[in-house]
């Protein structure tokens, strides 16, 4: 299944190839203060691939906090965060916002709350390596 998503203005778009086709899409509503304030609900398909297209990089602001191991890619035009990445052992991993999905049947999405505040840095990175998308490509330009 190919899932398209984007920020509100379309400056940051993504194409997530979910393999095999999902019977449901797990979505984690992180309870950290950033995600709570931004309505962050994230998903990933470790066996899938992700292509992120950034039309105008000057209008993307990377934001990190806490352990500074995750980068929230925020569109400075519309304020939406459609993608989060983490560089681990020379490889880029990512999750995407289900709130940025375009034309995905909402009945597929299964939301749960995630709490990761008690993790140390090593266990956090190990969890991301197991559960986040490991085949990630960023490109600049039009769709």
N, C-alpha and C positions, 0 to 999 in steps of 0.2 A: 504494500500500500504506500502510495506517495502522499505525504502530508505537507501541504503548503501552509506557511504562517508568515506573519510580518507585523512590524510595528504599525501604528495607526496611519502614519503618512507613507509607509512603504519604503522608507530609506533602508531599513534592515529587514531583509526577507530570508526565509529559510525553506529548504526542501528536505524533509526527513523521509528516507526510504526505510519503511518499517518491514522487516523480514523475520519470520513469515507474517502474513496479514494478521492483524490482531483481532481476537474476539472481544477484547477490551483493552483500554489504554490506561495503565496505572498512572495516577497523577498525585504527586506529593505536595501538599500545601505546607511549606516550611514554616515553622513557628518562630524563626528569628525575627528581630525587629525590622530589618530591611524588607523581608518578604511579606511580613504582616502588613506593613505600611503600603507596600506596592501591590498587594494581592498576588504575590508570587505563587504559582502552582506549576510545578515542573514535571516533565516526563523525559524518558530516554528509552532507547532500544539498543542495548549493547551489541546486538547482532546487525544493526542497521547502519546506515551512513547518513551524514548530514552535510549539506552544502548551504553555506551562508553567503548571501549576496548583499554587499553594502554599496549602495549607489553613490553616496557622498560621505566618505570617511571623516571629513571635517565635522560632520554632524553626529558623530558617535563619540560618546564619552565612556571610557572604561572606569568602572568603580569597583574598588576592593575595600574590605574592612575585616575586622577580626583577625583571623590567621593569614589574611591576604593571599589565600591559595585559590580563590575563585574570582573571576572577572565578570562583572555584570555589564553587558554591552547595552548602554542606554542611548536611545535616540534623543538628541538634544532638541530636535524640532517638536516631537510629540510627547516625549517623556516615557515611552514604553520600553520595557526591557524584555525583548523576545528570546534572548540567548544568554547563557552563562557558560563560561569556559574555565578549564583548569589545566595548566601545563604540569604534567607529571612524568618524570624520567624522560624528558625530551619529546613527549607525545601530547597532543592536544585532545582533551576530552570535553564533552559538552552535554548540557541539558537544554530543553526548549520549553517555553511557556505554552501551556495548553490554552491560555487566554488569548494567545496570538494566532491560534489556528484559524484557517479559512475553510469553510465548507466541510467540516468534519461532524458527523452525527454525534451530538452531545450524549446520546445514550451509550456510546462506546467508552466514555471517560468515567473512570472509577477513582474518585477523590478520597484520599486519606491524609491525615496530618502526619508530618515528619518532624521529629525533634532531634537535632544533631548537636546541640550545645554542649553535651557532656563528652563528645569525642575529642581525643587528642589529635594532633596534626597527622600523625602517621596512620591512625585508623581511619581518619576522614579521607585521606588520599587513597588508601587501599579500597575503601568503599566505592569511591568514584571510579577507580580502575575497574571494579567488578560491574558496576551498574550504569555508568554513564556511556554515551556514544563515543566510540574510540576512533571511528573513521570520520574525521571532520576536515572540511575544506572551506576556507574563506576566500572569496573572490570580490574584486571591486568592479563596479560598472552596472549597467542596466540589466534587467532580467532577461 
